[in-house]
């Protein structure tokens, strides 16, 4: 093949600084788009066929295609192509549901190229995707808003949205309770148009910038195409995507308050404090997700320019294969786990200096990890709502690493509560006996449920006042809550009666047997492996004051029925005792249990 480098040095040199988009139209009617930051050469043979080479100096073939018709440089900063108008997204195997029960959702997928910056702040063209459910695209339903999705840990170059990898997007949009939102996903730096560069795994600012720039470009494109996307905007992610979702919130609060307003950020399974996660790994020598350590060290070394020698950090079996196993992006995370050896422990992977938290080498790495701590360099905006979820038995990400950021948020205007919408910080640290992967489903169900309910809660003019009164009252009041639920048509009589049957002792209901309640509570906790200390940790993480809630419940259940009061009080008229008696009993009970346990 004879090389005719029609666009090589002169043309590419004029566009690489601005990272423009190169558009090639082919005789077969197709069009392909490339970023100038992606290419080293475009080669044409004598018959008009074209070969695309990457910018790595080795003339690696990136793509080949049919005879070209026209090559242009597009000045539009946002370029897109419709992949397919009816891609069937599936609630995939990641949801742990038998295949025959997996629903699908037809969507239109648009791959986009958009301007952003690399980790050093230089212009670069990144890639991402927009997912529009078919019922929205066809005009059969209105979009409620946009979900900015931050993808979870990837290592294989084809596991990004612009290469047709739609796992998490499928799990969001194909949940049995379909949600009518448009999903926007960035490939992030290191995938898609920039796959020849090391990825910026857990590099919060880099990934947050890529995500927000993708959101801006997607909104511009949807506006240009006349596609209405609704008023709501949510920021979501699980695992490393949960870390990036909070990093997006952090960047938005620090630099983009006037441009973006998130109705809520949903972050699950995240390492909020990466340094603490590393300390946990090397202290316990345990993780079943060995790939995270080389991914993290390599990303920080390459992206943040640490100049580490991999042979100094890792044992030789891993150090000698960093180029192949990690930097090539030829393997998935699970394949890398197999290559490393799932039976290996942390002390089999790191060199001794990195297993001792007091050495100069380890302290230098810890300083770098600390620089990515989500509690650093963030001026939170407490008008933004957050949801943070983490499984207590997470076998990938130690729960301590996310719990560590809660005091920072509380010191900056956030108040935790497990009740959705009750405060600006909803938490769920209650999920037990679920590993990192299976807990994904808990995160998805809660997130999708919230997204489904949100338009009714905050947009429906009839329901909005009721929900606001219920969720945003200054004090969580049992009687008021039940009355509001009744006004919404929810019959809670049976629920309360079952509660009464469980906690009221004696035939005539003259007292509440707190000792029996203690035994029942501790027995129930023991069945699921929770001791009293962990129970209190769960309450503290979730902002729950057990004594206050129980007292309110007791007060409600034992208040005499007045004229016009809720009929829910009627069965409790014979159970009235002064509230201070219950408070005294409850205080004694809590103190006794705290001491004995």
HUTALIN-V365785 format. One record per residue. RES is the residue in one letter. PHI is phi in whole degrees, -180 to 180 (none if undefined). Layout:
{{RES:PHI} {RES:PHI}}
//
This chain:
{{X:none} {X:-88} {X:-83} {X:-125} {X:-87} {X:-65} {X:-115} {X:-57} {X:-75} {X:-64} {X:-68} {X:-69} {X:-64} {X:-79} {X:-115} {X:-65} {X:-65} {X:-95} {X:52} {X:-79} {X:-105} {X:-100} {X:-114} {X:-120} {X:-96} {X:-109} {X:-64} {X:-82} {X:95} {X:-87} {X:-132} {X:-122} {X:-120} {X:-138} {X:-92} {X:-65} {X:-74} {X:-99} {X:-115} {X:-114} {X:-161} {X:-121} {X:-108} {X:-119} {X:-95} {X:-66} {X:-97} {X:90} {X:-88} {X:-123} {X:-129} {X:-106} {X:-117} {X:-78} {X:-94} {X:-94} {X:82} {X:-110} {X:52} {X:-70} {X:-73} {X:-92} {X:-160} {X:-131} {X:-153} {X:-77} {X:-62} {X:-89} {X:-114} {X:-155} {X:-124} {X:-137} {X:-105} {X:-91} {X:-83} {X:-68} {X:-71} {X:-121} {X:-118} {X:-143} {X:-140} {X:-81} {X:-72} {X:-165} {X:-80} {X:-138} {X:-71} {X:-90} {X:-72} {X:-121} {X:-70} {X:-73} {X:-61} {X:-64} {X:-89} {X:60} {X:-120} {X:-53} {X:-56} {X:-69} {X:-105} {X:-77} {X:-77} {X:-127} {X:-141} {X:-78} {X:-138} {X:-98} {X:-110} {X:-113} {X:-88} {X:-125} {X:-112} {X:-147} {X:-79} {X:-155} {X:-133} {X:-85} {X:-59} {X:-94} {X:88} {X:-84} {X:-61} {X:-156} {X:-100} {X:-106} {X:-125} {X:-165} {X:-140} {X:-120} {X:-114} {X:-118} {X:-54} {X:-60} {X:-65} {X:-76} {X:-62} {X:-84} {X:82} {X:-83} {X:-149} {X:-93} {X:-73} {X:-79} {X:166} {X:-116} {X:-106} {X:-86} {X:-98} {X:-106} {X:-71} {X:-80} {X:-58} {X:-130} {X:-131} {X:-88} {X:-62} {X:-88} {X:-91} {X:-141} {X:-64} {X:-73} {X:-103} {X:87} {X:-96} {X:-119} {X:-58} {X:-71} {X:-61} {X:-65} {X:-67} {X:-78} {X:-81} {X:-101} {X:-55} {X:-52} {X:-89} {X:-63} {X:-110} {X:-100} {X:-132} {X:-96} {X:-104} {X:-118} {X:-135} {X:-91} {X:-67} {X:74} {X:-65} {X:107} {X:-133} {X:66} {X:-64} {X:-114} {X:-66} {X:-74} {X:-97} {X:-59} {X:-75} {X:-100} {X:-60} {X:62} {X:-93} {X:-57} {X:-65} {X:-61} {X:-72} {X:-65} {X:-64} {X:-61} {X:-70} {X:-68} {X:-65} {X:-66} {X:-62} {X:-60} {X:-65} {X:-64} {X:-64} {X:-64} {X:-66} {X:-63} {X:-63} {X:-62} {X:-89} {X:71} {X:-100} {X:-73} {X:-117} {X:84} {X:-97} {X:-83} {X:-142} {X:-123} {X:-122} {X:-134} {X:176} {X:-126} {X:66} {X:-62} {X:-67} {X:-68} {X:-60} {X:-68} {X:-63} {X:-69} {X:-66} {X:-62} {X:-61} {X:-61} {X:-66} {X:-60} {X:-63} {X:-80} {X:-131} {X:-129} {X:-61} {X:-79} {X:-102} {X:-125} {X:-132} {X:-89} {X:-68} {X:-169} {X:-108} {X:-111} {X:-121} {X:-129} {X:59} {X:-103} {X:-89} {X:-63} {X:-118} {X:-66} {X:-59} {X:-65} {X:-63} {X:-60} {X:-62} {X:-66} {X:-60} {X:-78} {X:-80} {X:-93} {X:63} {X:-125} {X:-165} {X:-94} {X:-117} {X:-61} {X:-63} {X:-64} {X:-72} {X:-66} {X:-60} {X:-67} {X:-64} {X:-65} {X:-62} {X:-69} {X:-64} {X:-78} {X:-81} {X:-99} {X:58} {X:-82} {X:60} {X:-81} {X:-91} {X:-64} {X:-70} {X:-80} {X:-91} {X:-111} {X:-61} {X:-60} {X:-61} {X:-92} {X:-58} {X:-71} {X:-119} {X:-60} {X:-60} {X:-78} {X:-76} {X:-109} {X:-71} {X:-71} {X:58} {X:-94} {X:-132} {X:-77} {X:-61} {X:-70} {X:-67} {X:-67} {X:-58} {X:-67} {X:-66} {X:-68} {X:110} {X:-67} {X:-80} {X:-73} {X:-106} {X:-60} {X:-73} {X:-82} {X:-103} {X:-88} {X:-71} {X:-50} {X:-60} {X:-91} {X:-98} {X:-109} {X:-67} {X:-100} {X:-75} {X:-61} {X:-64} {X:-67} {X:-64} {X:-64} {X:-65} {X:-63} {X:-61} {X:-67} {X:-64} {X:-64} {X:-65} {X:-100} {X:-60} {X:-66} {X:-87} {X:-104} {X:62} {X:-123} {X:-105} {X:-63} {X:-107} {X:-70} {X:-75} {X:-87} {X:-95} {X:-123} {X:-128} {X:-123} {X:-126} {X:-154} {X:-74} {X:-68} {X:-105} {X:-54} {X:-96} {X:-107} {X:-119} {X:-58} {X:-62} {X:-61} {X:-72} {X:-97} {X:-60} {X:-65} {X:-90} {X:-63} {X:-59} {X:-61} {X:-65} {X:-64} {X:-75} {X:-122} {X:96} {X:-102} {X:-124} {X:-74} {X:-159} {X:-83} {X:-80} {X:-59} {X:79} {X:-67} {X:-135} {X:-84} {X:-135} {X:-90} {X:-125} {X:-144} {X:-118} {X:-100} {X:-67} {X:-120} {X:56} {X:-129} {X:-77} {X:-59} {X:-73} {X:-69} {X:-69} {X:-55} {X:-66} {X:-61} {X:-61} {X:-64} {X:-61} {X:-68} {X:-66} {X:-64} {X:-60} {X:-65} {X:-64} {X:-68} {X:-81} {X:-56} {X:-59} {X:-71} {X:-67} {X:-119} {X:-121} {X:-69} {X:-67} {X:-79} {X:-87} {X:-56} {X:-61} {X:-67} {X:-64} {X:-62} {X:-66} {X:-69} {X:-89} {X:-110} {X:-64} {X:-66} {X:-130} {X:-74} {X:-109} {X:-62} {X:-62} {X:-63} {X:-63} {X:-64} {X:-61} {X:-65} {X:-64} {X:-64} {X:-62} {X:-87} {X:87} {X:-97} {X:-84} {X:-107} {X:-61} {X:-62} {X:-63} {X:-66} {X:-62} {X:-68} {X:-61} {X:-60} {X:-60} {X:-82} {X:-109} {X:-96} {X:-107} {X:95} {X:-67} {X:-97} {X:63} {X:-82} {X:-155} {X:-104} {X:-83} {X:-70} {X:-67} {X:-67} {X:-62} {X:-60} {X:-62} {X:-64} {X:-64} {X:-68} {X:-66} {X:-65} {X:-65} {X:-63} {X:-63} {X:-106} {X:75} {X:-110} {X:-92} {X:-65} {X:-63} {X:-67} {X:-58} {X:-68} {X:-62} {X:-63} {X:-65} {X:-64} {X:-58} {X:-98} {X:69} {X:-99} {X:-103} {X:-59} {X:-62} {X:-63} {X:-67} {X:-65} {X:-61} {X:-63} {X:-64} {X:-61} {X:-61} {X:-67} {X:-70} {X:-112} {X:-85} {X:-61} {X:-78} {X:-101} {X:-61} {X:82} {X:-76} {X:-63} {X:-64} {X:-61} {X:-78} {X:-54} {X:-67} {X:-103} {X:-63} {X:-84} {X:-111} {X:-79} {X:-137} {X:-55} {X:-63} {X:-68} {X:-65} {X:-65} {X:-62} {X:-65} {X:-63} {X:-65} {X:-62} {X:-62} {X:-63} {X:-63} {X:-64} {X:-65} {X:-66} {X:-62} {X:-71} {X:-73} {X:-96}}
//
